[in-house]
Amino acid sequence: MAQHFLKSAGLRDFALADVAFMSEDACFEKFIELRWKNRNQAVCPHCGVVDRHYYRKTRRQWRCKDCDGYFSITTRTPFQDHKICFKLILIGIMEYVSSPNGISLHALSAKMNVQVKTAQAFIGKLREVMWASRPQVQLKGVVQIDGGHFGGRPRHGRVRKNSNAAITAHVEAKLQKKKARPGRSFANARRFQKRRVVMVLRELHPDLKIGATTTIVAISKSENETDAIQLARTYIKPGSLVMTDENPAYNQLSCWYDHRTVQHAVEFSTVDGVNDNQAESYFSRLRRHVKGVSHRIEPKYMADIAVEMAWREDMRRKTHGQKLDLLLSAAFSHGLSKWWRGYWQGLKRQDELLWAATRNSIT
């Protein structure tokens, strides 16, 4: 029996140890190779001319032969005007792509030897790139849909709920046939307002051993019928087989799709194999990030983290070198950062990225 891909040597085609032994010039050449796929010719980001432009070695800049403009390898990318060297940037990205459940800001700050604010902007820019390059295709074949509640996690009170006094009161209330519903504290009520639902759609590979291949996520305030139907009609090809749980928000999907459900109150999978295990697999990764890495998730940046975990799910069978190539290729074609360029100077994104607010720009 062949060993798992994550245990194979093929996964480590480019590792953090390789970056550690690279010089600053070698890291700079690596960026050139990843952006232009050619070390002899460069693309002017101002006019788009491909040529062997004049190179200023001392400043690592080029001067365009056509428009006479100056540019560098990071011009018009999220890394423009960077203050850290190319080797640290490459170390940070390798730490980021090789972490299966993400990496915390403080951990990345320690590994890159930079301030936590620098690490936060660094990760924020990478998540912005993932958001801009997220899949915008129609899923087909077998698609699983589900919603998971995240954020607004209540704190435990001073008194344990399973104490002897609490158990005695619960038994006495049942004997007296009184439904005692504990009140919600003011602090936990405010936390409950931060609760959101992450809606996930996953297309399954024909080979069930491979699992899901494409993941699309959206943030909603509730698992409601309106958002569920609009998400499905936007991202799922009509006539596909859609699997969901028994939530009534998905009842109307049978009008456009072959809709099958599994009752989670009874079973995790039906005899015919109807389940939403791949959607639950995504939620498992997202919960491990929230509980073990970030320890919290706020509504304003929940979509960024959700898209990151979707990217990690889709890239789980890619090597570290392939992940680096795909992420930097998307970053080089993204342009300047809209949300994190000047973040610590007050230029912040104002609103959270809810599906109700973003669907009009997609449909």
C-alpha positions in Angstrom: 0.0 0.0 0.0 1.4 3.4 -1.0 2.1 5.9 1.7 0.1 9.1 2.1 1.0 12.0 -0.1 1.7 14.2 3.0 4.4 11.7 4.1 6.1 11.4 0.7 9.3 13.2 -0.4 7.5 14.7 -3.4 5.6 17.1 -1.1 8.9 18.8 -0.2 10.0 19.9 -3.6 10.8 23.3 -2.2 11.0 23.7 1.6 11.8 26.3 4.2 15.3 24.7 4.6 16.0 25.6 1.0 15.2 29.2 1.6 17.4 29.3 4.7 20.4 28.4 2.7 19.6 30.9 -0.1 21.3 34.2 -0.4 19.4 37.5 -0.8 20.3 37.6 -4.5 19.1 34.0 -5.0 15.8 34.9 -3.3 15.5 37.9 -5.6 16.1 35.8 -8.7 13.5 33.3 -7.4 10.9 36.2 -7.4 11.9 37.1 -11.0 11.5 33.4 -12.0 8.1 33.2 -10.3 6.8 36.5 -11.7 8.1 36.6 -15.3 9.1 32.9 -15.8 12.2 34.4 -17.5 15.4 35.9 -16.1 16.5 37.6 -19.4 13.3 39.5 -20.1 11.0 41.6 -17.9 7.5 43.0 -18.4 7.1 46.7 -17.7 4.1 47.1 -15.4 3.6 50.7 -16.7 3.2 50.0 -20.4 3.3 46.2 -20.7 6.3 46.0 -23.0 8.3 42.7 -22.8 12.0 43.4 -23.4 15.5 43.2 -22.0 15.1 46.5 -20.2 17.9 48.5 -18.7 18.8 47.0 -15.3 20.1 49.0 -12.3 21.9 46.4 -10.3 22.6 48.5 -7.2 18.9 49.2 -6.7 17.5 46.0 -8.2 15.4 48.1 -10.6 14.7 48.3 -14.3 14.2 51.2 -16.7 11.8 50.5 -19.5 13.1 50.9 -23.0 9.8 52.1 -24.3 8.2 54.4 -21.7 11.4 55.2 -19.8 9.6 54.3 -16.5 11.3 52.7 -13.5 10.0 49.5 -11.9 11.1 46.7 -9.7 10.0 43.1 -9.2 7.3 44.2 -6.7 5.9 47.2 -8.6 2.1 47.1 -8.7 1.9 44.1 -6.4 0.8 43.8 -2.7 4.5 43.8 -1.8 5.2 47.2 -3.4 7.2 49.5 -1.1 8.2 46.6 1.1 10.6 47.3 4.0 11.8 43.8 4.6 14.3 41.8 2.4 13.2 39.3 -0.2 14.5 36.4 1.9 12.2 37.3 4.8 9.3 37.6 2.4 10.0 34.2 1.0 10.4 32.7 4.5 7.1 34.2 5.5 5.3 32.8 2.5 6.8 29.4 2.9 5.8 29.3 6.6 2.3 30.4 5.5 1.7 27.8 2.7 3.3 24.9 4.6 1.0 25.4 7.7 -2.0 23.1 7.2 -4.3 25.1 9.5 -2.8 28.5 9.1 -0.2 30.3 11.2 -0.9 32.8 14.0 0.3 36.4 13.8 2.6 36.0 16.8 4.2 32.8 15.5 4.9 34.4 12.1 6.2 37.5 13.8 8.7 35.4 15.8 9.8 33.3 12.7 10.3 36.4 10.5 11.7 38.5 13.3 9.3 41.4 12.6 6.6 43.2 14.5 3.2 41.6 15.0 1.7 44.5 13.0 4.0 43.7 10.1 3.0 40.0 10.3 -0.7 41.0 10.4 -0.5 43.1 7.3 1.6 40.4 5.6 -1.0 37.7 6.2 -3.8 40.1 5.4 -2.4 40.8 2.0 -2.1 37.1 1.2 -5.7 36.6 2.3 -6.7 39.5 0.1 -5.0 37.8 -2.9 -6.9 34.6 -2.1 -10.2 36.5 -1.9 -9.6 38.1 -5.3 -8.6 34.8 -6.9 -11.2 32.6 -5.3 -13.1 30.3 -7.7 -15.8 31.9 -9.8 -17.0 28.9 -11.7 -20.1 26.8 -11.8 -19.8 23.5 -9.9 -21.1 20.4 -11.5 -21.5 16.7 -10.9 -21.9 16.0 -7.2 -22.0 19.1 -4.9 -22.3 19.2 -1.2 -23.7 22.3 0.6 -23.8 23.0 4.3 -23.6 25.9 6.8 -21.6 26.2 10.0 -21.9 28.7 12.9 -18.7 30.6 13.8 -17.8 33.6 15.9 -19.6 34.9 19.0 -18.3 32.0 21.2 -19.8 32.6 24.7 -17.6 32.6 27.7 -18.2 30.2 30.6 -19.4 31.7 33.8 -17.8 31.5 37.2 -20.1 28.6 38.3 -19.9 25.2 36.6 -23.1 24.1 34.9 -22.5 20.5 35.9 -22.0 21.3 39.5 -24.1 19.3 42.1 -26.3 22.3 42.7 -27.0 22.8 39.0 -27.7 19.1 38.5 -30.1 19.1 41.5 -32.0 22.1 40.2 -32.3 20.6 36.8 -33.7 17.4 38.2 -36.2 19.3 40.4 -37.3 21.4 37.5 -38.0 18.3 35.4 -39.9 16.7 38.2 -42.0 19.8 38.5 -42.4 19.9 34.7 -40.9 23.4 34.4 -38.7 24.3 31.5 -36.0 26.3 33.1 -34.2 28.3 30.5 -31.1 30.1 31.8 -30.9 33.7 30.9 -28.1 35.0 28.7 -25.7 37.4 30.3 -25.1 40.9 28.8 -21.5 40.0 27.7 -22.6 36.7 26.1 -25.6 38.5 24.4 -23.1 40.9 22.8 -20.9 38.0 21.7 -24.0 36.2 20.2 -24.4 39.2 17.9 -21.1 38.4 16.3 -22.3 34.9 15.3 -22.2 34.3 11.5 -22.9 31.3 9.3 -20.2 30.1 6.9 -21.9 28.6 3.8 -19.7 26.2 1.9 -20.2 24.5 -1.5 -17.9 21.7 -2.5 -17.6 19.8 -5.8 -16.7 16.2 -5.4 -14.2 14.4 -7.6 -15.6 11.3 -9.5 -13.1 9.2 -7.6 -14.5 9.3 -4.0 -11.0 8.6 -2.6 -9.8 12.0 -3.8 -12.6 13.9 -2.1 -13.6 17.5 -3.0 -11.7 19.5 -5.7 -13.3 23.0 -5.7 -14.5 24.9 -2.6 -16.6 28.1 -2.6 -17.6 29.8 0.6 -19.8 32.8 1.6 -20.7 34.5 4.9 -24.3 34.9 5.9 -26.0 36.1 9.1 -28.2 33.0 9.1 -28.6 29.7 7.2 -31.7 31.0 5.4 -33.5 29.9 2.2 -32.9 33.1 0.3 -29.1 33.0 0.6 -28.9 29.2 0.1 -30.9 29.3 -3.2 -29.0 32.3 -4.6 -25.7 30.7 -3.7 -26.7 27.4 -5.4 -28.1 29.1 -8.5 -25.0 31.3 -8.8 -22.3 28.6 -8.4 -24.0 25.2 -9.3 -24.8 24.1 -12.8 -28.5 23.1 -13.2 -29.1 19.4 -13.1 -26.3 18.6 -10.8 -26.6 16.3 -7.8 -26.8 18.4 -4.6 -26.4 16.8 -1.2 -27.4 18.7 2.0 -28.6 18.0 5.5 -32.3 18.2 6.6 -32.2 22.0 7.1 -35.4 23.6 5.6 -33.3 26.3 4.0 -32.4 23.8 1.2 -35.9 22.4 0.5 -36.5 24.4 -2.7 -33.2 23.2 -4.3 -35.1 20.3 -5.8 -36.7 22.8 -8.3 -33.4 23.1 -10.2 -31.2 20.1 -9.0 -31.3 16.5 -8.1 -31.5 17.2 -4.4 -30.9 14.5 -1.8 -30.7 15.0 2.0 -29.3 13.2 5.0 -30.9 13.5 8.4 -28.1 14.2 10.8 -30.4 13.7 13.7 -30.5 10.0 12.7 -27.4 9.2 10.7 -24.2 10.8 9.2 -24.7 9.0 5.8 -27.6 7.2 4.2 -27.5 3.7 2.8 -27.2 5.1 -0.7 -24.2 7.2 0.3 -25.9 10.6 0.7 -23.8 12.8 3.0 -22.1 16.1 3.4 -18.8 14.8 4.8 -16.7 17.0 2.5 -18.4 20.1 3.8 -17.9 18.9 7.3 -14.2 18.3 6.4 -13.9 22.0 5.5 -15.6 23.1 8.8 -13.2 20.8 10.7 -10.2 22.7 9.2 -11.8 26.1 9.9 -12.6 25.1 13.5 -9.1 23.9 14.1 -7.8 27.2 12.9 -10.2 29.2 15.2 -9.6 27.0 18.3 -5.9 26.2 17.9 -4.4 29.0 15.8 -6.2 32.3 15.9 -8.3 31.6 19.1 -11.0 34.0 17.8 -12.7 35.1 14.6 -14.4 38.4 14.1 -17.2 39.0 11.6 -15.3 41.8 9.8 -12.5 39.4 8.6 -14.4 36.1 8.8 -14.7 35.9 5.0 -10.9 36.4 4.6 -10.2 33.4 6.9 -13.0 31.3 5.4 -11.5 31.8 1.9 -8.0 31.0 3.2 -9.2 27.6 4.6 -11.0 26.9 1.3 -7.8 27.6 -0.5 -5.9 25.2 1.8 -8.6 22.5 1.3 -8.3 22.8 -2.5 -4.4 22.8 -2.3 -4.1 19.9 0.1 -2.7 17.7 -2.7 -0.3 20.2 -4.0 3.4 20.3 -3.2 4.9 23.2 -1.2 6.6 24.5 -4.4 3.3 24.4 -6.3 1.5 26.3 -3.5 4.2 29.0 -3.6 4.0 29.3 -7.3 0.2 29.5 -7.4 0.0 32.0 -4.6 2.7 34.3 -5.8 1.4 34.2 -9.4 -2.0 35.3 -8.1 -0.3 38.0 -6.0 1.8 39.4 -8.9 -1.4 39.8 -11.0 -3.5 41.3 -8.2 -2.1 44.8 -8.1 -1.8 47.0 -5.1 -3.4 45.9 -1.8 -6.8 47.7 -1.3 -7.4 46.7 2.3 -3.9 46.5 3.9 -1.9 49.2 2.1 -1.9 51.8 4.9 -3.9 49.7 7.3 -1.9 50.9 10.4 -2.3 54.5 9.1 -6.1 54.2 9.4 -6.9 53.0 5.8 -9.0 50.0 6.8 -11.9 48.1 5.3 -15.1 49.4 6.9 -17.5 46.5 6.4 -17.6 42.8 6.6 -17.9 40.7 3.4 -21.4 39.3 3.7 -22.9 37.3 0.8 -25.9 39.6 0.7 -23.6 42.6 0.0 -21.3 40.9 -2.5 -23.7 38.8 -4.5 -24.8 41.8 -6.7 -21.3 42.3 -7.9 -21.1 38.6 -8.9 -24.5 37.8 -10.5 
